[in-house]
């Protein structure tokens, strides 16, 4: 229960998860939130990446953005989200060991989105670092609804090749 309470604060309320343009953090769009969550999960090589990519694609459609999902795996590409380059760099830096890089990335997000953008990006990165570790550690499968919604994305981006995808494919072999 506490896990969900924390996620409701740091990411977004779970009852709002299917609202593609829902903005939980002031001045931080759903596309920006999914950029951070998706990149963090991609770095951690968990299948949650597919869900974030799906939400990112849908939020882009709802708000008129041309989203490049491949940038979740190749952050040197333009993701198509305002301040996307800064958010991808922040996601990489926050999971890395280079303090100077993190300081620079934090400043980049602050310049692009203000201090509230740094707080939102950090909270989302923390949430999905935790969730990814929890998924990896327990071996839990991804949700069936997410698998069905993201089948095209998983194939396009090669996400079924992530090491933890086996946890899900074992439970739902027909959905791979």
C-alpha positions in Angstrom: 0.0 0.0 0.0 2.8 2.5 0.8 4.4 1.7 -2.5 1.3 2.9 -4.4 1.0 6.0 -2.1 4.5 7.0 -3.0 4.0 6.4 -6.7 0.8 8.5 -6.6 2.9 11.4 -5.4 6.1 10.9 -7.3 4.7 9.7 -10.7 1.0 10.2 -10.9 -2.2 9.0 -9.3 -2.9 5.5 -10.6 -6.5 6.3 -11.3 -5.2 8.9 -13.9 -2.7 6.6 -15.6 -4.8 6.1 -18.8 -5.3 9.9 -19.2 -2.7 10.6 -21.9 -2.4 14.3 -21.3 -2.7 14.3 -17.5 -0.2 16.6 -15.9 0.6 15.6 -12.3 3.6 17.8 -11.7 3.1 21.6 -12.3 4.8 22.6 -15.6 5.8 19.0 -16.4 3.8 17.3 -19.1 2.9 13.7 -19.3 5.2 13.3 -22.3 8.1 14.7 -20.2 7.2 12.3 -17.4 7.2 9.3 -19.7 10.5 10.4 -21.3 12.2 10.2 -17.9 10.4 7.0 -16.8 11.0 5.4 -20.2 14.7 6.2 -20.3 15.3 5.1 -16.8 13.5 1.8 -17.4 15.4 1.4 -20.7 18.8 1.9 -19.0 17.7 -0.8 -16.4 16.6 -3.0 -19.3 13.1 -3.8 -17.9 10.0 -4.4 -19.9 8.3 -1.5 -18.1 10.0 0.5 -20.9 7.3 -0.7 -23.2 4.5 0.7 -21.1 6.2 4.1 -20.8 6.8 4.1 -24.5 3.2 3.4 -25.1 2.1 6.2 -22.7 4.6 8.5 -24.4 3.3 7.7 -27.8 -0.3 8.3 -26.7 0.5 11.5 -24.9 2.3 12.8 -28.0 -0.7 11.9 -30.2 -3.1 13.7 -27.7 -0.9 16.8 -27.6 0.3 17.0 -31.2 3.9 15.9 -30.7 5.8 13.8 -33.1 7.5 11.3 -30.7 10.6 9.3 -31.7 10.4 6.3 -29.3 13.8 5.1 -30.5 15.3 7.9 -28.5 14.4 6.1 -25.3 17.2 3.6 -26.3 19.4 6.0 -28.2 19.3 9.3 -26.3 21.4 11.1 -28.8 18.3 11.2 -31.0 15.6 13.9 -30.8 12.7 12.4 -28.9 10.3 15.1 -29.9 9.3 16.3 -26.4 10.0 19.8 -25.2 13.2 19.7 -23.1 13.6 16.1 -24.2 17.3 16.2 -24.7 17.8 17.7 -21.2 15.5 15.0 -19.7 17.2 12.2 -21.4 20.6 13.5 -20.3 19.3 13.9 -16.8 18.0 10.3 -16.8 21.4 9.0 -17.9 23.3 11.1 -15.5 21.1 10.4 -12.4 21.8 6.7 -12.9 25.5 7.2 -13.6 28.5 7.7 -11.3 29.7 11.0 -12.7 28.8 13.8 -10.3 29.8 16.6 -12.6 27.7 15.2 -15.4 24.7 15.0 -13.0 25.3 18.6 -11.9 25.4 19.8 -15.5 22.3 17.7 -16.4 20.4 19.1 -13.4 21.3 22.6 -14.5 20.1 21.8 -18.0 16.7 20.7 -16.8 16.5 23.7 -14.5 17.3 26.1 -17.4 14.7 24.4 -19.7 11.9 23.7 -17.2 12.7 25.6 -14.0 13.4 24.2 -10.5 10.0 22.4 -10.4 11.2 20.5 -13.5 14.2 19.2 -11.7 12.1 18.1 -8.8 9.6 16.3 -11.1 12.3 14.6 -13.1 14.2 13.5 -10.0 11.0 12.1 -8.4 10.1 10.1 -11.5 13.6 8.8 -12.0 13.6 7.7 -8.3 10.2 6.0 -8.7 11.2 4.0 -11.7 14.6 3.1 -10.4 12.8 1.6 -7.4 10.1 -0.1 -9.6 12.7 -1.5 -12.0 14.7 -3.0 -9.2 11.6 -4.4 -7.6 10.5 -6.0 -10.9 14.0 -7.4 -11.5 14.4 -8.7 -8.0 11.1 -10.4 -7.7 10.8 -11.6 -11.3 7.2 -10.3 -11.6 5.7 -10.2 -15.1 4.5 -7.1 -16.8 0.7 -6.5 -16.8 -1.2 -8.2 -19.6 -2.9 -5.0 -20.7 0.5 -3.3 -21.1 1.8 -6.2 -23.1 -1.2 -6.1 -25.5 -1.0 -2.3 -25.9 2.7 -2.3 -26.5 3.3 -5.3 -28.8 4.1 -3.2 -31.8 6.5 -1.0 -29.7 8.2 -4.0 -28.1 8.9 -5.4 -31.6 9.9 -2.1 -33.1 12.4 -1.3 -30.3 13.5 -4.9 -29.6 12.4 -4.7 -26.0 11.6 -8.4 -25.8 15.4 -8.8 -25.9 15.8 -7.1 -22.5 17.1 -9.6 -20.0 14.1 -9.2 -17.7 11.6 -9.8 -20.5 11.9 -13.5 -19.9 10.0 -13.0 -16.6 7.0 -11.8 -18.6 7.3 -14.0 -21.6 7.4 -17.1 -19.4 4.0 -16.1 -18.0 2.4 -14.9 -21.3 4.2 -16.7 -24.1 1.3 -15.9 -26.6 1.8 -12.2 -26.0 5.4 -12.0 -27.0 
